[in-house]
């Protein structure tokens, strides 16, 4: 039996009913189910489409599509983290390393110059944390607006615009950082370390909120051939 367009629509509906939100994962599962159902119908022409569908779904086990979803999430999160790391390394190569070095020198000067170490650290931490969550909120709203116009979720797009590997920034032990004293014999080393720490956080924040989202379309088309076809216009 050759599956019709109505059958394919039913398979998409079936994946949504079983908590698969993302179109790319739905498509992957629909392709798998469609091929398996057609094979079943060839081997046993008496079996109905729904019967074949339920038999194939049982093969996924007690948790249904959850394992497939989790595996895909892990895979795309690894890809996303790799993208972030590639952008980060770019700030330590010419010509961006000039900007990075100047930023490091500036932060080091501030830490070594001012005696109110705790207040200075708190200011930088609060500034980074505030801009980070405001940026994530803005990106999430932007993604939701795009979703309303297309009606399709893409897992990598959700990761880029709504879920980042730096979301745990707020859990950094700020109380520990506030205890740093630059006046002792290791003051310069501490200032260098904290300068590297805050500059790195700032770069990661910029990459997550600006650089990667600005190139999201390229990454999505590279990851999903069907995304490139649907957005060709």
Number of C-alpha atoms within 10 A of each C-alpha: 14 12 13 9 9 9 15 16 11 15 21 18 14 17 22 14 10 12 13 19 16 18 18 20 20 23 16 11 20 21 15 12 19 20 13 16 25 18 15 21 17 13 11 12 11 10 14 13 17 13 13 19 20 11 14 17 16 11 10 13 11 9 10 15 19 15 12 15 19 11 11 16 16 11 12 17 19 13 14 21 15 12 15 20 13 12 17 17 11 12 17 14 11 9 10 12 14 13 12 18 14 11 17 20 14 13 19 20 14 16 23 18 11 11 13 12 21 17 12 15 20 15 12 15 19 14 12 17 18 12 15 23 16 12 19 20 14 15 21 18 14 13 17 17 12 13 13 10 8 10 10 13 19 17 19 24 19 16 16 25 23 20 16 18 15 12 13 8 15 15 7 10 9 14 10 8 15 14 11 16 16 20 12 9 9 10 15 15 11 19 21 17 13 19 22 19 12 18 20 16 18 20 15 20 23 16 19 28 23 13 14 19 16 12 10 15 15 12 17 18 16 12 15 13 10 14 16 15 10 10 9 8 5
